[in-house]
Amino acid sequence: MGYNENEELEEYTEDDIITLTDEDGNQIQALYLDTVEYEGQEYAALMTLQSDESGEILIFRIEDSEYEDMDDYVPVEDDRILEAVYGIVKERFGDDLTFTD
């Protein structure tokens, strides 16, 4: 699930940037776009930050962490849920991003 920037998104701060670590140990920086509720569960929509103004939309299920004031982001493996949440993100950010499926 990808995107290309049309225009600048609303101002964001360093607090909106999340550093993820992939399965190979590589760090990926992503902008926290939004929290989406779907079927009673909350999902985090993140946008990878690429220098060429394109990248990926990442979707994770939000779960309570064992640490206070933190959440755990769990990969979503159900394609139906991924497509539904991605559709909501496309609707919300369609004026600011061009989505490529």
Chimera marker file (.cmm) of the C-alpha trace (Angstrom):
<marker_set name="trace">
<marker id="1" x="0.000" y="0.000" z="0.000" r="1" g="1" b="0" radius="0.5"/>
<marker id="2" x="1.783" y="3.089" z="-1.162" r="1" g="1" b="0" radius="0.5"/>
<marker id="3" x="1.397" y="6.794" z="-1.644" r="1" g="1" b="0" radius="0.5"/>
<marker id="4" x="2.937" y="9.820" z="-3.328" r="1" g="1" b="0" radius="0.5"/>
<marker id="5" x="2.775" y="13.242" z="-1.693" r="1" g="1" b="0" radius="0.5"/>
<marker id="6" x="0.552" y="15.789" z="-3.452" r="1" g="1" b="0" radius="0.5"/>
<marker id="7" x="1.191" y="18.613" z="-1.030" r="1" g="1" b="0" radius="0.5"/>
<marker id="8" x="2.621" y="19.145" z="2.400" r="1" g="1" b="0" radius="0.5"/>
<marker id="9" x="0.616" y="17.442" z="5.110" r="1" g="1" b="0" radius="0.5"/>
<marker id="10" x="-0.396" y="19.488" z="8.108" r="1" g="1" b="0" radius="0.5"/>
<marker id="11" x="2.510" y="20.507" z="10.284" r="1" g="1" b="0" radius="0.5"/>
<marker id="12" x="3.884" y="17.693" z="12.365" r="1" g="1" b="0" radius="0.5"/>
<marker id="13" x="6.458" y="17.571" z="15.114" r="1" g="1" b="0" radius="0.5"/>
<marker id="14" x="9.240" y="15.188" z="16.018" r="1" g="1" b="0" radius="0.5"/>
<marker id="15" x="6.786" y="13.596" z="18.476" r="1" g="1" b="0" radius="0.5"/>
<marker id="16" x="4.783" y="12.408" z="15.444" r="1" g="1" b="0" radius="0.5"/>
<marker id="17" x="7.768" y="10.478" z="14.053" r="1" g="1" b="0" radius="0.5"/>
<marker id="18" x="8.063" y="6.832" z="15.094" r="1" g="1" b="0" radius="0.5"/>
<marker id="19" x="11.127" y="4.671" z="14.531" r="1" g="1" b="0" radius="0.5"/>
<marker id="20" x="10.286" y="1.068" z="13.709" r="1" g="1" b="0" radius="0.5"/>
<marker id="21" x="12.647" y="-1.873" z="13.435" r="1" g="1" b="0" radius="0.5"/>
<marker id="22" x="11.923" y="-4.421" z="10.703" r="1" g="1" b="0" radius="0.5"/>
<marker id="23" x="12.576" y="-8.162" z="10.841" r="1" g="1" b="0" radius="0.5"/>
<marker id="24" x="16.119" y="-7.620" z="9.491" r="1" g="1" b="0" radius="0.5"/>
<marker id="25" x="16.984" y="-5.076" z="12.203" r="1" g="1" b="0" radius="0.5"/>
<marker id="26" x="16.746" y="-2.077" z="9.858" r="1" g="1" b="0" radius="0.5"/>
<marker id="27" x="15.275" y="1.093" z="11.317" r="1" g="1" b="0" radius="0.5"/>
<marker id="28" x="12.444" y="2.795" z="9.449" r="1" g="1" b="0" radius="0.5"/>
<marker id="29" x="11.116" y="6.235" z="10.275" r="1" g="1" b="0" radius="0.5"/>
<marker id="30" x="7.381" y="6.760" z="9.873" r="1" g="1" b="0" radius="0.5"/>
<marker id="31" x="4.944" y="9.578" z="10.456" r="1" g="1" b="0" radius="0.5"/>
<marker id="32" x="1.973" y="8.709" z="12.660" r="1" g="1" b="0" radius="0.5"/>
<marker id="33" x="-0.959" y="9.702" z="10.434" r="1" g="1" b="0" radius="0.5"/>
<marker id="34" x="-4.029" y="8.683" z="12.363" r="1" g="1" b="0" radius="0.5"/>
<marker id="35" x="-5.777" y="6.244" z="14.639" r="1" g="1" b="0" radius="0.5"/>
<marker id="36" x="-8.567" y="4.365" z="12.873" r="1" g="1" b="0" radius="0.5"/>
<marker id="37" x="-11.285" y="2.471" z="14.685" r="1" g="1" b="0" radius="0.5"/>
<marker id="38" x="-12.615" y="-0.544" z="12.817" r="1" g="1" b="0" radius="0.5"/>
<marker id="39" x="-14.870" y="-3.282" z="14.207" r="1" g="1" b="0" radius="0.5"/>
<marker id="40" x="-14.223" y="-2.193" z="17.790" r="1" g="1" b="0" radius="0.5"/>
<marker id="41" x="-10.439" y="-2.259" z="17.472" r="1" g="1" b="0" radius="0.5"/>
<marker id="42" x="-8.013" y="0.644" z="17.060" r="1" g="1" b="0" radius="0.5"/>
<marker id="43" x="-5.393" y="0.676" z="14.315" r="1" g="1" b="0" radius="0.5"/>
<marker id="44" x="-2.417" y="2.975" z="13.785" r="1" g="1" b="0" radius="0.5"/>
<marker id="45" x="-1.883" y="4.295" z="10.262" r="1" g="1" b="0" radius="0.5"/>
<marker id="46" x="1.753" y="5.222" z="9.655" r="1" g="1" b="0" radius="0.5"/>
<marker id="47" x="3.437" y="6.695" z="6.587" r="1" g="1" b="0" radius="0.5"/>
<marker id="48" x="7.066" y="5.782" z="5.938" r="1" g="1" b="0" radius="0.5"/>
<marker id="49" x="9.283" y="8.795" z="5.376" r="1" g="1" b="0" radius="0.5"/>
<marker id="50" x="11.188" y="8.470" z="2.127" r="1" g="1" b="0" radius="0.5"/>
<marker id="51" x="13.474" y="11.037" z="0.539" r="1" g="1" b="0" radius="0.5"/>
<marker id="52" x="11.839" y="10.588" z="-2.874" r="1" g="1" b="0" radius="0.5"/>
<marker id="53" x="8.370" y="11.620" z="-1.596" r="1" g="1" b="0" radius="0.5"/>
<marker id="54" x="6.953" y="8.129" z="-1.981" r="1" g="1" b="0" radius="0.5"/>
<marker id="55" x="6.703" y="5.233" z="0.390" r="1" g="1" b="0" radius="0.5"/>
<marker id="56" x="4.313" y="2.947" z="2.161" r="1" g="1" b="0" radius="0.5"/>
<marker id="57" x="1.317" y="3.192" z="4.415" r="1" g="1" b="0" radius="0.5"/>
<marker id="58" x="1.743" y="0.798" z="7.328" r="1" g="1" b="0" radius="0.5"/>
<marker id="59" x="-1.168" y="-0.373" z="9.455" r="1" g="1" b="0" radius="0.5"/>
<marker id="60" x="-0.813" y="-1.890" z="12.914" r="1" g="1" b="0" radius="0.5"/>
<marker id="61" x="-3.324" y="-3.022" z="15.524" r="1" g="1" b="0" radius="0.5"/>
<marker id="62" x="-2.912" y="-0.996" z="18.719" r="1" g="1" b="0" radius="0.5"/>
<marker id="63" x="-2.735" y="-3.001" z="21.933" r="1" g="1" b="0" radius="0.5"/>
<marker id="64" x="-2.039" y="-1.964" z="25.509" r="1" g="1" b="0" radius="0.5"/>
<marker id="65" x="1.594" y="-2.318" z="26.465" r="1" g="1" b="0" radius="0.5"/>
<marker id="66" x="2.945" y="-3.686" z="29.697" r="1" g="1" b="0" radius="0.5"/>
<marker id="67" x="4.585" y="-0.268" z="30.064" r="1" g="1" b="0" radius="0.5"/>
<marker id="68" x="2.454" y="2.617" z="31.304" r="1" g="1" b="0" radius="0.5"/>
<marker id="69" x="1.713" y="5.370" z="28.762" r="1" g="1" b="0" radius="0.5"/>
<marker id="70" x="2.798" y="3.201" z="25.816" r="1" g="1" b="0" radius="0.5"/>
<marker id="71" x="1.055" y="1.131" z="23.181" r="1" g="1" b="0" radius="0.5"/>
<marker id="72" x="2.219" y="-1.942" z="21.306" r="1" g="1" b="0" radius="0.5"/>
<marker id="73" x="1.838" y="-1.985" z="17.512" r="1" g="1" b="0" radius="0.5"/>
<marker id="74" x="1.009" y="-5.448" z="16.238" r="1" g="1" b="0" radius="0.5"/>
<marker id="75" x="1.194" y="-6.288" z="12.512" r="1" g="1" b="0" radius="0.5"/>
<marker id="76" x="-2.185" y="-6.998" z="10.923" r="1" g="1" b="0" radius="0.5"/>
<marker id="77" x="-2.247" y="-10.269" z="9.001" r="1" g="1" b="0" radius="0.5"/>
<marker id="78" x="-5.917" y="-10.309" z="7.994" r="1" g="1" b="0" radius="0.5"/>
<marker id="79" x="-6.144" y="-8.939" z="4.415" r="1" g="1" b="0" radius="0.5"/>
<marker id="80" x="-9.804" y="-7.991" z="4.871" r="1" g="1" b="0" radius="0.5"/>
<marker id="81" x="-8.988" y="-5.771" z="7.839" r="1" g="1" b="0" radius="0.5"/>
<marker id="82" x="-5.915" y="-4.297" z="6.119" r="1" g="1" b="0" radius="0.5"/>
<marker id="83" x="-7.968" y="-3.333" z="3.055" r="1" g="1" b="0" radius="0.5"/>
<marker id="84" x="-10.802" y="-1.882" z="5.152" r="1" g="1" b="0" radius="0.5"/>
<marker id="85" x="-8.520" y="0.256" z="7.324" r="1" g="1" b="0" radius="0.5"/>
<marker id="86" x="-6.454" y="1.292" z="4.281" r="1" g="1" b="0" radius="0.5"/>
<marker id="87" x="-9.699" y="2.398" z="2.597" r="1" g="1" b="0" radius="0.5"/>
<marker id="88" x="-10.539" y="4.612" z="5.580" r="1" g="1" b="0" radius="0.5"/>
<marker id="89" x="-7.046" y="6.137" z="5.495" r="1" g="1" b="0" radius="0.5"/>
<marker id="90" x="-7.409" y="6.807" z="1.750" r="1" g="1" b="0" radius="0.5"/>
<marker id="91" x="-10.697" y="8.624" z="2.376" r="1" g="1" b="0" radius="0.5"/>
<marker id="92" x="-9.229" y="10.759" z="5.164" r="1" g="1" b="0" radius="0.5"/>
<marker id="93" x="-6.000" y="11.694" z="3.366" r="1" g="1" b="0" radius="0.5"/>
<marker id="94" x="-7.110" y="11.620" z="-0.268" r="1" g="1" b="0" radius="0.5"/>
<marker id="95" x="-6.654" y="15.392" z="-0.629" r="1" g="1" b="0" radius="0.5"/>
<marker id="96" x="-3.068" y="15.304" z="0.659" r="1" g="1" b="0" radius="0.5"/>
<marker id="97" x="-1.708" y="12.045" z="-0.761" r="1" g="1" b="0" radius="0.5"/>
<marker id="98" x="-2.001" y="10.110" z="-4.012" r="1" g="1" b="0" radius="0.5"/>
<marker id="99" x="-2.443" y="6.447" z="-3.160" r="1" g="1" b="0" radius="0.5"/>
<marker id="100" x="-1.109" y="3.610" z="-5.272" r="1" g="1" b="0" radius="0.5"/>
<marker id="101" x="-2.447" y="0.122" z="-4.648" r="1" g="1" b="0" radius="0.5"/>
<link id1="1" id2="2" r="1" g="1" b="0" radius="0.2"/>
<link id1="2" id2="3" r="1" g="1" b="0" radius="0.2"/>
<link id1="3" id2="4" r="1" g="1" b="0" radius="0.2"/>
<link id1="4" id2="5" r="1" g="1" b="0" radius="0.2"/>
<link id1="5" id2="6" r="1" g="1" b="0" radius="0.2"/>
<link id1="6" id2="7" r="1" g="1" b="0" radius="0.2"/>
<link id1="7" id2="8" r="1" g="1" b="0" radius="0.2"/>
<link id1="8" id2="9" r="1" g="1" b="0" radius="0.2"/>
<link id1="9" id2="10" r="1" g="1" b="0" radius="0.2"/>
<link id1="10" id2="11" r="1" g="1" b="0" radius="0.2"/>
<link id1="11" id2="12" r="1" g="1" b="0" radius="0.2"/>
<link id1="12" id2="13" r="1" g="1" b="0" radius="0.2"/>
<link id1="13" id2="14" r="1" g="1" b="0" radius="0.2"/>
<link id1="14" id2="15" r="1" g="1" b="0" radius="0.2"/>
<link id1="15" id2="16" r="1" g="1" b="0" radius="0.2"/>
<link id1="16" id2="17" r="1" g="1" b="0" radius="0.2"/>
<link id1="17" id2="18" r="1" g="1" b="0" radius="0.2"/>
<link id1="18" id2="19" r="1" g="1" b="0" radius="0.2"/>
<link id1="19" id2="20" r="1" g="1" b="0" radius="0.2"/>
<link id1="20" id2="21" r="1" g="1" b="0" radius="0.2"/>
<link id1="21" id2="22" r="1" g="1" b="0" radius="0.2"/>
<link id1="22" id2="23" r="1" g="1" b="0" radius="0.2"/>
<link id1="23" id2="24" r="1" g="1" b="0" radius="0.2"/>
<link id1="24" id2="25" r="1" g="1" b="0" radius="0.2"/>
<link id1="25" id2="26" r="1" g="1" b="0" radius="0.2"/>
<link id1="26" id2="27" r="1" g="1" b="0" radius="0.2"/>
<link id1="27" id2="28" r="1" g="1" b="0" radius="0.2"/>
<link id1="28" id2="29" r="1" g="1" b="0" radius="0.2"/>
<link id1="29" id2="30" r="1" g="1" b="0" radius="0.2"/>
<link id1="30" id2="31" r="1" g="1" b="0" radius="0.2"/>
<link id1="31" id2="32" r="1" g="1" b="0" radius="0.2"/>
<link id1="32" id2="33" r="1" g="1" b="0" radius="0.2"/>
<link id1="33" id2="34" r="1" g="1" b="0" radius="0.2"/>
<link id1="34" id2="35" r="1" g="1" b="0" radius="0.2"/>
<link id1="35" id2="36" r="1" g="1" b="0" radius="0.2"/>
<link id1="36" id2="37" r="1" g="1" b="0" radius="0.2"/>
<link id1="37" id2="38" r="1" g="1" b="0" radius="0.2"/>
<link id1="38" id2="39" r="1" g="1" b="0" radius="0.2"/>
<link id1="39" id2="40" r="1" g="1" b="0" radius="0.2"/>
<link id1="40" id2="41" r="1" g="1" b="0" radius="0.2"/>
<link id1="41" id2="42" r="1" g="1" b="0" radius="0.2"/>
<link id1="42" id2="43" r="1" g="1" b="0" radius="0.2"/>
<link id1="43" id2="44" r="1" g="1" b="0" radius="0.2"/>
<link id1="44" id2="45" r="1" g="1" b="0" radius="0.2"/>
<link id1="45" id2="46" r="1" g="1" b="0" radius="0.2"/>
<link id1="46" id2="47" r="1" g="1" b="0" radius="0.2"/>
<link id1="47" id2="48" r="1" g="1" b="0" radius="0.2"/>
<link id1="48" id2="49" r="1" g="1" b="0" radius="0.2"/>
<link id1="49" id2="50" r="1" g="1" b="0" radius="0.2"/>
<link id1="50" id2="51" r="1" g="1" b="0" radius="0.2"/>
<link id1="51" id2="52" r="1" g="1" b="0" radius="0.2"/>
<link id1="52" id2="53" r="1" g="1" b="0" radius="0.2"/>
<link id1="53" id2="54" r="1" g="1" b="0" radius="0.2"/>
<link id1="54" id2="55" r="1" g="1" b="0" radius="0.2"/>
<link id1="55" id2="56" r="1" g="1" b="0" radius="0.2"/>
<link id1="56" id2="57" r="1" g="1" b="0" radius="0.2"/>
<link id1="57" id2="58" r="1" g="1" b="0" radius="0.2"/>
<link id1="58" id2="59" r="1" g="1" b="0" radius="0.2"/>
<link id1="59" id2="60" r="1" g="1" b="0" radius="0.2"/>
<link id1="60" id2="61" r="1" g="1" b="0" radius="0.2"/>
<link id1="61" id2="62" r="1" g="1" b="0" radius="0.2"/>
<link id1="62" id2="63" r="1" g="1" b="0" radius="0.2"/>
<link id1="63" id2="64" r="1" g="1" b="0" radius="0.2"/>
<link id1="64" id2="65" r="1" g="1" b="0" radius="0.2"/>
<link id1="65" id2="66" r="1" g="1" b="0" radius="0.2"/>
<link id1="66" id2="67" r="1" g="1" b="0" radius="0.2"/>
<link id1="67" id2="68" r="1" g="1" b="0" radius="0.2"/>
<link id1="68" id2="69" r="1" g="1" b="0" radius="0.2"/>
<link id1="69" id2="70" r="1" g="1" b="0" radius="0.2"/>
<link id1="70" id2="71" r="1" g="1" b="0" radius="0.2"/>
<link id1="71" id2="72" r="1" g="1" b="0" radius="0.2"/>
<link id1="72" id2="73" r="1" g="1" b="0" radius="0.2"/>
<link id1="73" id2="74" r="1" g="1" b="0" radius="0.2"/>
<link id1="74" id2="75" r="1" g="1" b="0" radius="0.2"/>
<link id1="75" id2="76" r="1" g="1" b="0" radius="0.2"/>
<link id1="76" id2="77" r="1" g="1" b="0" radius="0.2"/>
<link id1="77" id2="78" r="1" g="1" b="0" radius="0.2"/>
<link id1="78" id2="79" r="1" g="1" b="0" radius="0.2"/>
<link id1="79" id2="80" r="1" g="1" b="0" radius="0.2"/>
<link id1="80" id2="81" r="1" g="1" b="0" radius="0.2"/>
<link id1="81" id2="82" r="1" g="1" b="0" radius="0.2"/>
<link id1="82" id2="83" r="1" g="1" b="0" radius="0.2"/>
<link id1="83" id2="84" r="1" g="1" b="0" radius="0.2"/>
<link id1="84" id2="85" r="1" g="1" b="0" radius="0.2"/>
<link id1="85" id2="86" r="1" g="1" b="0" radius="0.2"/>
<link id1="86" id2="87" r="1" g="1" b="0" radius="0.2"/>
<link id1="87" id2="88" r="1" g="1" b="0" radius="0.2"/>
<link id1="88" id2="89" r="1" g="1" b="0" radius="0.2"/>
<link id1="89" id2="90" r="1" g="1" b="0" radius="0.2"/>
<link id1="90" id2="91" r="1" g="1" b="0" radius="0.2"/>
<link id1="91" id2="92" r="1" g="1" b="0" radius="0.2"/>
<link id1="92" id2="93" r="1" g="1" b="0" radius="0.2"/>
<link id1="93" id2="94" r="1" g="1" b="0" radius="0.2"/>
<link id1="94" id2="95" r="1" g="1" b="0" radius="0.2"/>
<link id1="95" id2="96" r="1" g="1" b="0" radius="0.2"/>
<link id1="96" id2="97" r="1" g="1" b="0" radius="0.2"/>
<link id1="97" id2="98" r="1" g="1" b="0" radius="0.2"/>
<link id1="98" id2="99" r="1" g="1" b="0" radius="0.2"/>
<link id1="99" id2="100" r="1" g="1" b="0" radius="0.2"/>
<link id1="100" id2="101" r="1" g="1" b="0" radius="0.2"/>
</marker_set>
